[in-house]
């Protein structure tokens, strides 16, 4: 590996170490909290469930009353209704989730009883607590429900609601400024002059950031001059918490983002041993973290998913893992020549005779977006690796990288 390239794992570790502390906290409605990051560790103010309740539709009884004679039905208990104490020598008709009446110590499933007029004949092989969900069996009162730094999925919202919590303290959404550079760029909808192309990166970056729940600040297309780049970055620093740019970080005379970081702050990292995405810059400028992504569309997508995403999640306050899990599956392709950089190939799963396999798109150019749209994930080829068809390869699913 060339000495000027930083290995990807080392680069990601260094970038995560430089993530700023999370933003201020705010209290919001539970209905608005999906995808937000907890700024507290809420405890259960009550036991869940709050009462002993039935796990099935059936009959609540006192085991000591069960014998050869059928038991009369003394009451009917539906979920949401408070029962009276069980009359000795009787059974109570009860439904799933209904509160167990005082005096009952078992519930018999309705499929296991026989009717005899207005009475029920019960089986003899009963055990204490049968089909009863005890108070607090899910969560005891006072127990910690969730830990701060956790992103709230639908199941966490349901858990908090089960404890009666209507609002929660979360970290404020980060504001991420976006800068796209290039005199060749034109916004879609306008005619192209010779040498111009449409600005795809702004839509990719906005979509990625919005899907992750961040606020975005769009500075628009900036001319390829050092002065315009510096002014645009300074403006973004005043309006956002973190800046992400696309383009302007390579070695050309028109690449001004990297120089702006070095002149107005500190360049902590530049050039990563990954493909695509080598010319990535990271540092601080105008007292704001700045991630300078490459300009090629597929390189923007991959460097965001693999580097910017974990950095942003850590800066948002996520304390758990911020990198996805790889799946090991057989390759439906081969790699004949080893590379010096870790290669991320746009890929999808296909059904083979022996199960799922990882297949790749024929066009892996960093400037092509069709392969990324066709793909469902990434095949990861380590540095110096030769791969035979059928060998196991690491696969990263977009479904884990986009949430």
Secondary structure, DSSP 4 states (H G I P E B T S, - for coil): --TTSBPHHHHHHHHHHTPPPP--EEEEEGGG-TT-BBSS--B-SS-BSSS-EESSSEEEE-GGG-SSS-EEEEEEE-TTSPPPPPPTTEEEEE-TTPBPPTT--EEEEGGG-EEETTEEE--S---TTTTEEPTTSSB-TT-B-S-TT-B--HHHHHHHHHTT--EEEEEPPPEEEEEEE-TTEE-TTSPPPTT-EE--HHHHHHHHHHHTT-EEEEEEEE-SSHHHHHHHHHHHHHH-SEEEEES--SSSTT--HHHHHHHHEEEEEE-BSEES--S-EEEEETTEEEEEE-SSHHHHHHHIIIIIHHHHHHHHT--S--SPPPEEEEESS-B-S--SSEEEEEEEEEEETTEEEEEE-S---TT--HHHHH-SEEEEE-TT--B-TTSEEEEEEHHHH--
